[in-house]
Amino acid sequence: MTRIRDIQLVPVECAAAIPYGSSRGLVPKRGAGLIRLLTEDGIEGIGEAWGPAGVTRAYLDLVKPRFIGAELSAQRGVAQQCLAGLYHFGTANGLIALLGGIDIAAHDALGKRYGVSVAELIGGRLRERIPVYASGGYFTAEDDQAKALARQVERAAAAGHRAHKIKIGRNVQQDAARCALARRIIGPDAVLTVDGNGNYTASGALESMRRIADQDIHWYEEPVAPQDWAGYAELRDRAPIPVAAGEAHYALFDHRRLIDGRLAAVLQPDLTLCGGFEVGRTIGTLVMAEHLRLSPHCWGSGVGLAAALHLLAAQPAYPAGDHVPHPALLEYDSGDNALRDGVLREPLRYADGMLEVPKGPGLGITLDEAALRRFAPA
């Protein structure tokens, strides 16, 4: 048996050269909480928990005693005990993110324990490369938003990306202009998706969709606020563009509501926020059962990105057979984010619109100790 000896949190952050972000606001820096899970027989597992590291640390102090001494493969049961015993906290908070980070680290440690990759642990390594979309096109602190958008999209296109996402959602007139500009740059055949970050009401989202539908928008991400269930239902019945959602939905409960109600055509769970591989795998199974699509959200460090690669490497393409019309796309942050590659000793390998699934046991990645010191908060 392999038992958990300790769980540690390593906060990391990096400043952006120019503040950037979404319709809801800009950020001057990026951060993450990396999880190190240590076993009694000397194995270290690595994970990532979304959110401010200070909040994550407080939750870790609360629940760590429940995990210490537990069998590594039984950590899922400990997490469920945390949810049951601390039910007054709800299921949309930093506790869920922490449990996801611990789950990712436990899977990494289990893979190392048995000498197999996480993808093999969770269903089989079905593919070695995953298509990604360049997640950029941010609003910035610059005065000329069109120039800033063009610079970002041109850079992504020059890097070989054939699928792109841009930010919209400030107002419908600007939405139309930004989509037209991006489409001119990437050409008629590239995939273009948009992200409103839930800044509209349902009526506003519908107006935005009508303004941009002629630009062949592949999906419209978070058109309304995460908890606007009635708004999502209205868009399900009236939207001219497929809806994507899930990045701001925690645990399994909200994702099941999205899936059961067919409130989104594309589900976007973030393993560092929704609960890790155990929750992500269940979401993948429910998505497949409801004949929807899965496209994990990633907006943190290279650790969370590596975890999402393993999830998609093991996700069946059902109902597609030999020919997959729309392969599952993984979000690949193309913004100013040194944590994406910088925390890893060997960055994840990108080429021609694809990321390689890391080889080796567990997640197949190693943290760069010097970089962790460099990215430590002041």
PALOGU-821925 format. One line per 10 residues: number of its first residue (from 1); for each residue x, y, z of C-alpha. Coordinates in nm, 4 decimals. Example, Ala and Ser with C-alpha at 12.3 -4.5 7.8 and 13.67 -1.06 7.14 Angstrom:
BEGIN
1> 1.2300:-0.4500:0.7800 | 1.3670:-0.1060:0.7140 $
END
This chain:
BEGIN
1> 0.0000:0.0000:0.0000 | 0.1075:0.3562:-0.0681 | -0.0070:0.6108:0.1890 | -0.0077:0.9889:0.1792 | 0.2585:1.1425:0.4046 | 0.2175:1.5130:0.3305 | 0.0513:1.7650:0.0983 | 0.2211:2.0965:0.0268 | 0.1144:2.4104:-0.1577 | 0.3602:2.6000:-0.3796 $
11> 0.2235:2.9415:-0.4837 | 0.3507:3.0881:-0.8093 | 0.2738:3.4104:-0.9941 | 0.4028:3.6235:-1.2790 | 0.3348:3.9782:-1.3945 | 0.1961:4.0640:-1.7369 | 0.3819:4.3155:-1.9507 | 0.0480:4.4831:-2.0272 | -0.2695:4.4106:-1.8240 | -0.5111:4.1987:-2.0268 $
21> -0.8297:4.0004:-1.9808 | -1.1964:3.9731:-2.0636 | -1.5186:4.1716:-2.0833 | -1.5359:4.1636:-1.7038 | -1.1970:4.3279:-1.6495 | -0.8199:4.3082:-1.6912 | -0.5551:4.1345:-1.4798 | -0.2005:4.2636:-1.4138 | -0.0610:3.9236:-1.3180 | -0.1287:3.5502:-1.3325 $
31> -0.1037:3.3024:-1.0484 | -0.1619:2.9418:-0.9476 | -0.1312:2.7085:-0.6540 | 0.0780:2.4009:-0.7300 | 0.0196:2.0919:-0.5172 | 0.2952:1.8528:-0.4087 | 0.1643:1.5274:-0.2664 | 0.4267:1.3121:-0.0911 | 0.3838:0.9441:-0.0094 | 0.5395:0.7394:0.2671 $
41> 0.7456:0.5440:0.0125 | 0.9017:0.8524:-0.1431 | 0.6792:0.9247:-0.4458 | 0.5892:1.2842:-0.5267 | 0.2742:1.3707:-0.7191 | 0.2179:1.7116:-0.8773 | -0.1148:1.8905:-0.9178 | -0.2632:2.2367:-0.9590 | -0.5477:2.4135:-0.7801 | -0.7116:2.7153:-0.9429 $
51> -0.7511:3.0379:-0.7509 | -0.5617:3.2646:-0.5102 | -0.2963:3.0604:-0.3325 | -0.3802:3.2190:0.0021 | -0.7360:3.0915:-0.0189 | -0.6166:2.7484:-0.1295 | -0.3728:2.7340:0.1638 | -0.6510:2.8042:0.4134 | -0.8588:2.5192:0.2740 | -0.5535:2.2912:0.2733 $
61> -0.4905:2.3627:0.6428 | -0.8514:2.2628:0.7081 | -0.8615:1.9313:0.5212 | -0.5022:1.8059:0.5147 | -0.5368:1.6021:0.8362 | -0.8095:1.3986:0.6639 | -0.5686:1.2987:0.3850 | -0.2553:1.2248:0.5854 | -0.2200:0.8492:0.6280 | -0.4886:0.7711:0.3719 $
71> -0.4133:0.5166:0.1006 | -0.3179:0.6982:-0.2185 | -0.5757:0.5287:-0.4390 | -0.8490:0.6050:-0.1828 | -0.8090:0.9827:-0.1902 | -1.1358:1.0135:-0.3834 | -1.3220:0.8817:-0.0804 | -1.1460:1.1323:0.1447 | -1.2484:1.4125:-0.0900 | -1.6094:1.2965:-0.0765 $
81> -1.5912:1.2926:0.3035 | -1.4687:1.6516:0.2934 | -1.7647:1.7525:0.0775 | -2.0085:1.5696:0.3016 | -1.8664:1.6904:0.6312 | -1.8160:2.0499:0.5185 | -2.1414:2.0758:0.3283 | -2.2183:2.4245:0.4591 | -1.9323:2.5531:0.2445 | -2.1198:2.4600:-0.0733 $
91> -1.9682:2.3250:-0.3908 | -1.8499:2.6370:-0.5763 | -1.5400:2.7582:-0.3974 | -1.1688:2.7131:-0.3419 | -1.2254:2.3889:-0.1527 | -1.3366:2.2176:-0.4727 | -1.0348:2.3586:-0.6556 | -0.8030:2.2300:-0.3822 | -0.9580:1.8834:-0.3928 | -0.9066:1.8865:-0.7686 $
101> -0.5418:1.9771:-0.7254 | -0.4961:1.6948:-0.4761 | -0.6720:1.4538:-0.7130 | -0.4435:1.5511:-1.0015 | -0.1375:1.5046:-0.7796 | -0.2667:1.1667:-0.6568 | -0.3108:1.0454:-1.0144 | 0.0399:1.1650:-1.0992 | 0.1749:0.9719:-0.8001 | -0.0259:0.6605:-0.8887 $
111> 0.1098:0.6673:-1.2425 | 0.4628:0.6881:-1.1065 | 0.3851:0.4086:-0.8598 | 0.2781:0.1701:-1.1379 | 0.4993:0.3031:-1.4170 | 0.2179:0.4158:-1.6483 | 0.0891:0.7500:-1.7710 | -0.2233:0.9054:-1.6219 | -0.3985:0.8600:-1.9564 | -0.3441:0.4857:-1.9226 $
121> -0.4752:0.4949:-1.5655 | -0.8002:0.6678:-1.6571 | -0.9091:0.4756:-1.9627 | -0.6264:0.4152:-2.2067 | -0.3907:0.6287:-2.4103 | -0.6010:0.6643:-2.7244 | -0.3977:0.9390:-2.8930 | -0.0523:1.0962:-2.8682 | -0.1295:1.4470:-2.9933 | -0.4203:1.6746:-2.9078 $
131> -0.5448:1.9579:-3.1320 | -0.5563:2.2909:-2.9526 | -0.7035:2.6326:-3.0102 | -0.5080:2.9513:-2.9462 | -0.6863:3.1171:-2.6554 | -0.6050:3.4849:-2.6915 | -0.7515:3.7878:-2.8584 | -0.7739:3.9517:-2.5165 | -0.8874:4.2984:-2.4269 | -0.5830:4.4927:-2.3074 $
141> -0.4974:4.8164:-2.1287 | -0.3929:4.9680:-2.4624 | -0.5946:5.2475:-2.6191 | -0.6198:5.0848:-2.9636 | -0.8104:4.7600:-2.9042 | -0.8252:4.6707:-3.2751 | -0.4471:4.6959:-3.3060 | -0.3972:4.4895:-2.9900 | -0.6373:4.2222:-3.1150 | -0.4749:4.2055:-3.4583 $
151> -0.1292:4.1659:-3.3057 | -0.2419:3.8724:-3.0904 | -0.4322:3.6892:-3.3641 | -0.1545:3.7403:-3.6201 | 0.0986:3.5947:-3.3772 | -0.1186:3.2877:-3.3153 | -0.1768:3.2339:-3.6860 | 0.1966:3.2645:-3.7557 | 0.2581:2.9928:-3.4921 | 0.0503:2.7502:-3.6978 $
161> -0.2750:2.7590:-3.5044 | -0.5773:2.6630:-3.7100 | -0.8303:2.7267:-3.4317 | -0.8634:3.0503:-3.2351 | -1.0620:3.2128:-2.9552 | -1.1041:3.5845:-2.9002 | -1.2654:3.7839:-2.6225 | -1.5886:3.9732:-2.6828 | -1.8770:4.0826:-2.4590 | -1.8241:4.4524:-2.3902 $
171> -2.0896:4.5632:-2.6387 | -2.2454:4.4152:-2.9495 | -2.1048:4.6708:-3.1930 | -1.7514:4.5954:-3.0786 | -1.8259:4.2214:-3.0901 | -1.9056:4.2451:-3.4598 | -1.5942:4.4482:-3.5379 | -1.3627:4.2171:-3.3414 | -1.4984:3.9023:-3.5049 | -1.4726:4.0507:-3.8540 $
181> -1.1141:4.1561:-3.7884 | -1.0139:3.8135:-3.6540 | -1.1801:3.6363:-3.9465 | -0.9919:3.8513:-4.1985 | -0.6624:3.7581:-4.0352 | -0.7148:3.3821:-3.9941 | -0.8979:3.3284:-4.3230 | -1.2224:3.1477:-4.4073 | -1.1131:2.7928:-4.3176 | -0.9729:2.8381:-3.9651 $
191> -1.1923:2.7750:-3.6613 | -1.3034:3.0904:-3.4787 | -1.4643:3.0755:-3.1340 | -1.5590:3.3643:-2.9051 | -1.5820:3.4122:-2.5294 | -1.8166:3.6606:-2.3625 | -1.7191:3.5576:-2.0068 | -2.0817:3.5757:-1.8982 | -2.1069:3.9538:-1.9248 | -2.4444:3.9588:-2.1063 $
201> -2.8018:3.8825:-2.0155 | -2.9718:3.6303:-2.2440 | -3.1232:3.9052:-2.4593 | -2.7865:4.0768:-2.4928 | -2.6169:3.7489:-2.5820 | -2.8762:3.6818:-2.8519 | -2.8211:4.0245:-3.0026 | -2.4454:3.9666:-2.9965 | -2.4864:3.6278:-3.1640 | -2.6982:3.7756:-3.4412 $
211> -2.4360:4.0441:-3.5047 | -2.1472:3.7944:-3.5406 | -2.3147:3.4839:-3.6887 | -2.2013:3.5758:-4.0411 | -1.8377:3.5246:-3.9330 | -1.8831:3.1455:-3.9021 | -1.8435:3.1275:-3.5232 | -1.7734:2.7714:-3.4120 | -1.9012:2.8272:-3.0566 | -1.9941:3.1110:-2.8244 $
221> -1.8413:3.0547:-2.4817 | -2.0105:3.1707:-2.1610 | -2.2716:3.3956:-2.3219 | -2.4409:3.4517:-1.9826 | -2.3425:3.4307:-1.6168 | -2.2609:3.0805:-1.4843 | -2.5717:3.0569:-1.2657 | -2.8170:3.2008:-1.5197 | -2.9823:2.8645:-1.5801 | -3.2938:3.0208:-1.7338 $
231> -3.0720:3.2233:-1.9658 | -2.8887:2.9117:-2.0795 | -3.2231:2.7393:-2.1398 | -3.3417:3.0327:-2.3499 | -3.0237:3.0262:-2.5558 | -3.0502:2.6491:-2.6011 | -3.3799:2.7074:-2.7809 | -3.2999:3.0298:-2.9664 | -2.9243:3.0725:-3.0165 | -2.7970:3.0743:-3.3796 $
241> -2.4488:2.9707:-3.2573 | -2.3574:2.6631:-3.0449 | -2.3031:2.7482:-2.6784 | -2.0004:2.6380:-2.4734 | -1.9794:2.6553:-2.0939 | -1.8269:2.4971:-1.7865 | -1.5072:2.6795:-1.6905 | -1.6764:2.8582:-1.3998 | -1.8864:2.5584:-1.2921 | -1.7498:2.3669:-0.9946 $
251> -1.7843:2.0034:-0.8939 | -2.0012:1.7537:-1.0792 | -2.3374:1.8983:-0.9823 | -2.3388:2.2090:-1.2049 | -2.1884:2.0216:-1.4985 | -2.4560:1.7557:-1.4740 | -2.7182:2.0298:-1.4859 | -2.5610:2.1693:-1.8026 | -2.5463:1.8235:-1.9574 | -2.8877:1.6915:-1.8541 $
261> -3.0571:2.0079:-1.9760 | -2.8451:2.0204:-2.2925 | -2.7778:2.3807:-2.1974 | -2.4427:2.3745:-2.3787 | -2.3247:2.1925:-2.6893 | -1.9637:2.1993:-2.5651 | -1.8681:2.1290:-2.2029 | -1.5523:2.2993:-2.0733 | -1.4566:2.1644:-1.7305 | -1.1301:2.2854:-1.5809 $
271> -0.9635:2.0013:-1.3897 | -0.7940:2.2485:-1.1548 | -1.1316:2.3923:-1.0559 | -1.4007:2.1259:-1.1013 | -1.2446:1.8509:-0.8891 | -0.9643:1.6864:-1.0848 | -0.9586:1.3677:-1.2885 | -1.2312:1.1869:-1.0957 | -1.4825:1.4613:-1.1694 | -1.3438:1.5284:-1.5184 $
281> -1.3750:1.1638:-1.6186 | -1.7353:1.1522:-1.4983 | -1.8160:1.4697:-1.6913 | -1.6576:1.3102:-1.9985 | -1.8738:1.0008:-1.9596 | -2.1922:1.2066:-1.9178 | -2.0999:1.4240:-2.2168 | -2.0548:1.1112:-2.4261 | -2.3847:0.9645:-2.3019 | -2.5691:1.2823:-2.3983 $
291> -2.3893:1.3067:-2.7362 | -2.2299:1.6422:-2.6574 | -1.8699:1.7634:-2.6942 | -1.5851:1.8018:-2.4446 | -1.3243:2.0788:-2.4629 | -1.1434:2.1318:-2.1299 | -1.0706:2.4817:-2.0094 | -0.7079:2.5649:-1.9178 | -0.5951:2.9030:-1.7898 | -0.3198:2.8417:-1.5375 $
301> 0.0187:2.6747:-1.5362 | 0.1718:2.3953:-1.7411 | 0.0682:2.1460:-1.4733 | -0.3032:2.1943:-1.5348 | -0.2412:2.1933:-1.9089 | -0.0589:1.8590:-1.8870 | -0.3477:1.7147:-1.6846 | -0.6001:1.8225:-1.9476 | -0.3883:1.6607:-2.2197 | -0.4066:1.3269:-2.0395 $
311> -0.7835:1.3629:-1.9934 | -0.8395:1.4170:-2.3659 | -0.5894:1.1467:-2.4585 | -0.8171:0.8964:-2.2829 | -1.1541:1.0414:-2.3937 | -1.3326:0.8349:-2.6625 | -1.4466:1.0220:-2.9736 | -1.7946:0.8642:-2.9523 | -2.0243:0.8802:-3.1430 | -1.7684:0.9314:-3.4230 $
321> -1.6107:0.6258:-3.5837 | -1.3068:0.6324:-3.8111 | -1.3845:0.9888:-3.9169 | -1.4187:1.2540:-3.6449 | -1.5875:1.5671:-3.7840 | -1.4943:1.7834:-3.4844 | -1.1984:1.6495:-3.2835 | -1.1986:1.7638:-2.9214 | -1.0034:2.0891:-2.8888 | -0.7973:2.1826:-2.5845 $
331> -0.7583:2.5437:-2.4755 | -0.3994:2.6639:-2.5205 | -0.3391:3.0016:-2.3604 | -0.1492:3.2189:-2.6064 | -0.1431:3.5230:-2.3795 | 0.1389:3.6691:-2.1715 | 0.1667:3.3809:-1.9232 | 0.5140:3.2661:-1.8197 | 0.3599:2.9977:-1.5954 | 0.2416:2.7987:-1.8969 $
341> 0.5903:2.6791:-1.9848 | 0.8139:2.8287:-1.7192 | 0.7298:2.6070:-1.4207 | 0.8227:2.2877:-1.6088 | 1.1747:2.1590:-1.6586 | 1.0751:2.0558:-2.0117 | 0.7868:2.2602:-2.1591 | 0.5027:2.0794:-2.3286 | 0.5718:2.0284:-2.6965 | 0.3613:2.2314:-2.9390 $
351> 0.3798:2.2054:-3.3165 | 0.1420:2.2907:-3.5992 | -0.1718:2.3345:-3.3914 | -0.1131:2.0263:-3.1751 | 0.0266:1.9486:-2.8293 | 0.2016:1.6206:-2.7548 | 0.0716:1.4186:-2.4621 | 0.3709:1.3924:-2.2251 | 0.5391:1.0543:-2.2113 | 0.6629:0.8862:-1.8979 $
361> 0.4841:0.7777:-1.5793 | 0.2154:0.9938:-1.4222 | 0.1699:1.3295:-1.5894 | 0.5123:1.2928:-1.7501 | 0.6301:1.6341:-1.6291 | 0.8860:1.7640:-1.3790 | 0.8789:2.0957:-1.1962 | 1.1698:2.3353:-1.2443 | 1.2857:2.4109:-0.8890 | 1.4740:2.7267:-0.9871 $
371> 1.1654:2.8554:-1.1687 | 0.9465:2.7907:-0.8649 | 1.1763:3.0147:-0.6616 | 1.1719:3.2757:-0.9364 | 0.7899:3.2735:-0.9566 | 0.7384:3.2735:-0.5796 | 0.5171:3.5687:-0.4726 | 0.7067:3.8574:-0.3178 $
END
